[in-house]
């Protein structure tokens, strides 16, 4: 039996996924002796009207807040997501067919349209793992709702960040949240080791402007710090469900 929208828990789910690629080797942090884990953002949309019109139940967006390319490890990542989380999205998770899903991976900067690809995968139900179907992935359309909404989200987060900065004293406001303070602290620590940046505050402003306008290059360490901060602004809950019945989602019927 093929699952339908009535068999889904519609809404948006966004969570941080700890991940250690098998073939990347283990990187030990010299400061504490622990092996470093990668952290990926996963954004799952179940029951979007745009998807339902195309015969899909869900779009799953995956990206690295460091701006790294995920394509060499996408089978492992998608396998982990399907085996660990699909029961939270679908009542009949084991019967979901691959043509009902769209896996999107960002192979670098999330604000750059041509870094967005649709992963073509086959599900091995016997071994419960994904296999790469085709290495030539189509790009997401520049007008696709998932890309345009992501850009709007980034711009809103940049505007929010600006509200906590004090340009006169070139510091953060007293009511600034911890992620703003962490961002400025990280940039200050970098500049102490690299004194070629004369004005820390101005460098952050330039990076925010570039990110807002989609010109981020992730070549400069300061831009990397700002980028990671902005794309990682999220609620504290590890897995939080957003039900937006009036903003593009359908409520399942009993």
Secondary structure, DSSP 8 states (H G I E B T S, - for coil): ----GGGB--EEEEEEEEE--TTS---B-TTT--B--EEEEEEEEESBHHHHHTT-SEEEEEEETT----GGGHHHHHHHHHHHHHHHHBTTGGG--GGGEEEEEE-S-TT-GGGEEEEEEEEETTTTEEEEEESS--B--TT-HHHHHHHHHHHHHHHHHHHTEETTTTEE-TT--HHHHHHHHHHHHHHHH-TT-S-HHHHHHHHHHHHHTT---S-SHHHHHHHHHHHT---S-SEEEE--TTTTB-----
